[in-house]
Amino acid sequence: MISTILVDDEKLASDELAYLLKEYPDIDVIASASNGLEAVRLIEEMEPELVFLDVQMPGLDGMGVIRSLRQRNVPLPRFILATAYDQYAVEAFHLEAMDYILKPVERERLQETIERARNAIQERDKRAEAATPAPGSPRSVPQRTKLLVKSANRNFIVDAQDVIYVTIDDGLITVVTTSLEGQSNYRTIEELQSNLDAETFWRVHRSYLVNINRIKEVIPWFKSSYQLKMEDKRQTEIPVSRVQTKRLRSLLKL
């Protein structure tokens, strides 16, 4: 299934596209937005694989949506831009949109762009799988078994296996362990993750890194997604991105 969001300020146009997309069982329309600001929020929260994006909208237009997501360092989905005019084609491809379709959308043209989206997403998944190190493969960065966590103006050394999850908010990395909660001196989650055991610590969402041995419960969520209830005192519920849902199903045989 290809998780998809529709963005158009004209409800009739959005409804018509949703109707046409029902012909494609693998296109899962998980949400729709009626303006650019709502689109940025939904894409950031739901991490879709594909977005049909109207170019001309009041306030933040389609091009502005892509620029805003880039400024926020949000992982970009595949964009298919839609408009009644072809004058935006050059800028669309400059922003690396995957395709560009004219309104009203024709069935034949939509079929072409869906096929292109399928191929692009399959190729991306293959590259991601190839880039994932196999268990037991040599690592370029030594694994750390101890981490420094700053809490209450003190520097604590904690065992990596006692880390329940790590999260980042506004550039600040918080580490939650079995005994305390504090800040890490790493600059990014990617940097921290690269120093930990890849078979134990899993980036389930762009804002969360979890210890798979500290997952207490897997909670079914809306639109075939999941949340993970962790073993910390608050029993924090962490969203699993749609990209990582496939790995979750494989890992836990869901």
C-alpha positions as CSV (number, residue, x, y, z in Angstrom):
1,M,0.0,0.0,0.0
2,I,1.2,3.5,-0.9
3,S,0.1,6.0,1.8
4,T,-1.2,9.1,0.0
5,I,-2.4,12.6,0.9
6,L,-4.5,14.9,-1.3
7,V,-4.0,18.6,-1.1
8,D,-6.4,21.0,-2.9
9,D,-8.3,24.1,-1.8
10,E,-11.2,23.1,-4.2
11,K,-13.2,20.3,-2.6
12,L,-14.8,19.2,-5.9
13,A,-11.4,18.7,-7.4
14,S,-10.1,16.8,-4.4
15,D,-13.3,14.6,-4.4
16,E,-12.9,13.9,-8.1
17,L,-9.3,12.8,-7.7
18,A,-10.1,10.6,-4.7
19,Y,-12.8,9.0,-6.8
20,L,-10.4,8.3,-9.6
21,L,-7.8,6.9,-7.2
22,K,-10.3,4.3,-6.0
23,E,-9.4,2.4,-9.2
24,Y,-6.0,1.7,-7.7
25,P,-6.2,-0.7,-4.7
26,D,-2.6,0.0,-3.7
27,I,-3.2,3.8,-3.3
28,D,-4.2,4.3,0.3
29,V,-5.6,7.9,0.7
30,I,-5.0,8.5,4.4
31,A,-5.9,12.2,4.6
32,S,-6.7,15.3,2.6
33,A,-5.9,19.0,3.2
34,S,-7.6,22.1,1.9
35,N,-4.7,24.6,2.3
36,G,-0.9,24.7,2.3
37,L,-0.5,25.1,6.1
38,E,-2.7,22.1,6.8
39,A,-0.7,20.1,4.2
40,V,2.6,20.9,5.9
41,R,1.2,19.7,9.2
42,L,-0.3,16.5,7.9
43,I,2.8,15.6,5.9
44,E,5.0,16.2,8.9
45,E,2.8,14.1,11.2
46,M,1.7,11.3,8.9
47,E,4.8,10.9,6.7
48,P,3.0,9.8,3.5
49,E,4.8,8.2,0.6
50,L,2.9,10.1,-2.0
51,V,1.2,13.6,-2.2
52,F,-1.0,15.0,-4.9
53,L,-0.4,18.7,-4.4
54,D,-2.4,21.6,-5.9
55,V,-0.1,24.3,-7.1
56,Q,-2.4,27.3,-6.8
57,M,-3.8,27.8,-3.3
58,P,-4.4,31.0,-1.2
59,G,-1.8,31.7,1.4
60,L,0.8,29.0,1.2
61,D,0.8,27.5,-2.4
62,G,2.1,24.1,-3.5
63,M,5.6,25.3,-4.1
64,G,5.6,26.9,-0.7
65,V,4.6,23.7,0.9
66,I,7.6,21.9,-0.5
67,R,10.0,24.7,0.5
68,S,8.5,24.8,4.0
69,L,9.0,21.0,4.5
70,R,12.6,21.3,3.3
71,Q,13.3,24.1,5.8
72,R,11.9,21.9,8.6
73,N,14.1,19.0,7.4
74,V,11.0,16.8,7.0
75,P,11.6,13.7,4.9
76,L,9.9,14.5,1.6
77,P,7.4,12.2,0.0
78,R,7.0,11.8,-3.8
79,F,5.1,14.9,-5.0
80,I,2.7,14.9,-8.0
81,L,1.8,18.6,-8.7
82,A,-1.6,19.4,-10.1
83,T,-2.9,22.6,-11.7
84,A,-5.0,24.0,-14.4
85,Y,-2.0,25.7,-16.0
86,D,1.2,24.4,-17.4
87,Q,3.3,27.5,-16.7
88,Y,4.6,26.0,-13.4
89,A,6.2,22.9,-14.9
90,V,9.7,24.2,-14.9
91,E,9.6,25.3,-11.3
92,A,7.9,22.0,-10.3
93,F,10.8,19.9,-11.6
94,H,13.3,22.3,-10.2
95,L,11.8,21.4,-6.8
96,E,12.2,17.7,-7.7
97,A,8.5,17.0,-8.0
98,M,8.1,13.5,-9.4
99,D,5.4,14.4,-11.9
100,Y,3.1,17.1,-13.0
101,I,-0.5,16.7,-14.2
102,L,-3.0,19.1,-15.5
103,K,-6.6,19.6,-14.3
104,P,-9.1,18.2,-15.1
105,V,-7.2,15.0,-14.5
106,E,-7.5,12.5,-17.3
107,R,-7.7,8.7,-16.4
108,E,-5.0,7.8,-18.9
109,R,-2.6,10.5,-17.6
110,L,-3.3,9.5,-14.0
111,Q,-2.5,5.9,-14.8
112,E,0.9,6.9,-16.2
113,T,1.8,8.9,-13.1
114,I,0.6,6.2,-10.7
115,E,2.8,3.7,-12.5
116,R,5.7,6.1,-12.2
117,A,5.1,6.6,-8.5
118,R,5.0,2.8,-7.9
119,N,8.3,2.3,-9.7
120,A,10.0,5.2,-7.8
121,I,8.8,4.0,-4.4
122,Q,9.8,0.4,-5.1
123,E,13.2,1.5,-6.2
124,R,13.6,3.6,-3.0
125,D,12.6,0.6,-0.8
126,K,15.2,-1.6,-2.6
127,R,17.9,1.0,-2.0
128,A,16.9,1.4,1.7
129,E,17.0,-2.4,2.1
130,A,20.4,-2.7,0.5
131,A,21.8,0.1,2.7
132,T,20.7,-1.7,5.9
133,P,23.6,-3.5,7.4
134,A,23.2,-7.2,7.8
135,P,23.3,-8.7,11.3
136,G,26.9,-9.4,12.2
137,S,28.4,-7.2,9.5
138,P,31.3,-5.0,10.4
139,R,30.5,-1.4,11.5
140,S,32.5,1.7,10.6
141,V,31.6,3.3,14.0
142,P,32.3,1.4,17.3
143,Q,29.2,0.5,19.3
144,R,28.9,2.3,22.6
145,T,27.7,0.5,25.6
146,K,27.6,3.6,27.9
147,L,26.0,7.0,27.3
148,L,26.3,10.3,29.1
149,V,23.0,11.8,30.1
150,K,22.7,15.2,31.7
151,S,19.9,15.5,34.4
152,A,19.4,18.0,37.2
153,N,22.8,19.6,36.5
154,R,24.6,16.3,36.9
155,N,26.3,14.0,34.3
156,F,25.2,10.4,34.6
157,I,26.7,7.4,32.8
158,V,24.0,4.9,31.8
159,D,24.1,1.5,30.2
160,A,22.8,1.7,26.6
161,Q,20.6,-1.3,27.2
162,D,18.8,0.7,29.9
163,V,17.7,3.3,27.4
164,I,14.0,2.9,26.7
165,Y,13.7,5.6,23.9
166,V,15.3,8.8,22.6
167,T,13.3,11.7,21.2
168,I,14.2,15.1,19.7
169,D,12.2,18.3,19.9
170,D,13.4,21.6,18.6
171,G,17.0,20.3,18.3
172,L,17.1,19.0,21.9
173,I,17.7,15.3,22.3
174,T,16.0,13.7,25.4
175,V,17.0,10.2,26.6
176,V,14.6,8.2,28.7
177,T,16.1,5.3,30.6
178,T,14.8,2.9,33.2
179,S,16.0,5.1,36.1
180,L,16.2,8.7,34.8
181,E,15.4,11.2,32.0
182,G,17.8,13.8,30.7
183,Q,19.6,15.4,27.7
184,S,22.2,13.9,25.4
185,N,25.3,15.7,24.2
186,Y,24.8,14.3,20.7
187,R,23.7,16.9,18.1
188,T,21.3,14.6,16.1
189,I,19.5,11.3,16.6
190,E,21.3,10.0,13.5
191,E,24.7,10.6,15.2
192,L,23.5,8.9,18.4
193,Q,21.9,6.0,16.5
194,S,25.1,5.3,14.5
195,N,27.0,4.7,17.8
196,L,24.4,2.2,19.1
197,D,23.6,-1.5,18.3
198,A,21.6,-1.4,15.1
199,E,19.8,-4.6,16.0
200,T,18.5,-3.1,19.3
201,F,17.8,0.5,18.5
202,W,15.3,1.3,15.8
203,R,14.3,4.7,14.3
204,V,10.6,4.1,14.2
205,H,9.8,7.8,13.5
206,R,11.9,10.7,12.5
207,S,11.6,12.1,16.0
208,Y,12.0,8.8,17.9
209,L,14.6,6.1,18.4
210,V,13.4,3.1,20.5
211,N,15.0,0.1,22.2
212,I,13.0,-2.8,20.7
213,N,13.6,-4.8,24.0
214,R,11.7,-2.1,25.9
215,I,8.5,-2.1,23.9
216,K,5.6,-3.1,26.1
217,E,2.7,-3.1,23.7
218,V,1.9,-2.6,20.0
219,I,-1.3,-0.6,19.7
220,P,-3.2,-0.6,16.3
221,W,-3.9,3.0,15.2
222,F,-5.9,4.6,12.5
223,K,-5.4,3.7,8.8
224,S,-3.4,0.5,9.5
225,S,-0.7,2.3,11.5
226,Y,0.6,1.5,15.0
227,Q,1.8,3.1,18.1
228,L,4.3,1.6,20.6
229,K,3.7,1.7,24.3
230,M,7.1,1.8,26.0
231,E,8.2,0.5,29.4
232,D,9.0,3.9,31.0
233,K,7.0,5.1,34.0
234,R,4.6,7.2,31.9
235,Q,4.2,4.3,29.4
236,T,4.8,6.7,26.6
237,E,3.0,5.9,23.3
238,I,5.3,6.5,20.3
239,P,4.0,6.7,16.7
240,V,5.4,4.3,14.1
241,S,5.9,6.1,10.7
242,R,4.2,4.6,7.7
243,V,7.6,3.9,6.2
244,Q,8.6,1.8,9.2
245,T,5.3,0.0,9.6
246,K,6.4,-2.6,7.1
247,R,9.4,-3.4,9.3
248,L,7.2,-3.6,12.4
249,R,4.9,-6.1,10.8
250,S,7.9,-8.2,9.7
251,L,9.7,-7.9,13.1
252,L,6.7,-8.9,15.2
253,K,4.9,-11.1,12.6
254,L,1.8,-8.8,12.7
